Amino acid sequence: MSNSDIHHHEPHGNHPMSLIAFGLLLIGGALSALWVITLAGLPENRTLNITYGVLALGCLVSTAIIFRYLTTHLHHSPVMPDNTPSEIERYLSKVR
């Protein structure tokens, strides 16, 4: 029987959507760099510049939406796997 609890935490500490959001963040950063580079070629590269800008914005906004959903609805840290007692203890021992 499956558990339908929406506040379920992943046992290994990493939510799969965090990995997707991280990939989107990397792609968005690369597209942002391409967008800035194509600014030098305006007005000849206008369509390419607009394409890179829209794709970069889409990736970065999607990342923000995923991170916000993980934090607010699933109560899961999108950056640090902190949902297991051993992981919390390991992190606190490193920070303190």
Secondary structure in CASP SS format (residue, H / E / C, confidence):
PFRMAT SS
TARGET T0000
AUTHOR 0000-0000-0000
METHOD secondary structure of the structure
MODEL  1
M C 1.00
S C 1.00
N C 1.00
S C 1.00
D C 1.00
I C 1.00
H C 1.00
H C 1.00
H C 1.00
E C 1.00
P C 1.00
H C 1.00
G C 1.00
N C 1.00
H C 1.00
P H 1.00
M H 1.00
S H 1.00
L H 1.00
I H 1.00
A H 1.00
F H 1.00
G H 1.00
L H 1.00
L H 1.00
L H 1.00
I H 1.00
G H 1.00
G H 1.00
A H 1.00
L H 1.00
S H 1.00
A H 1.00
L H 1.00
W H 1.00
V H 1.00
I H 1.00
T H 1.00
L H 1.00
A H 1.00
G H 1.00
L C 1.00
P C 1.00
E C 1.00
N C 1.00
R H 1.00
T H 1.00
L H 1.00
N H 1.00
I H 1.00
T H 1.00
Y H 1.00
G H 1.00
V H 1.00
L H 1.00
A H 1.00
L H 1.00
G H 1.00
C H 1.00
L H 1.00
V H 1.00
S H 1.00
T H 1.00
A H 1.00
I H 1.00
I H 1.00
F H 1.00
R H 1.00
Y H 1.00
L H 1.00
T H 1.00
T H 1.00
H C 1.00
L C 1.00
H C 1.00
H C 1.00
S C 1.00
P C 1.00
V C 1.00
M C 1.00
P C 1.00
D C 1.00
N C 1.00
T C 1.00
P H 1.00
S H 1.00
E H 1.00
I H 1.00
E H 1.00
R H 1.00
Y H 1.00
L H 1.00
S H 1.00
K H 1.00
V H 1.00
R C 1.00
END
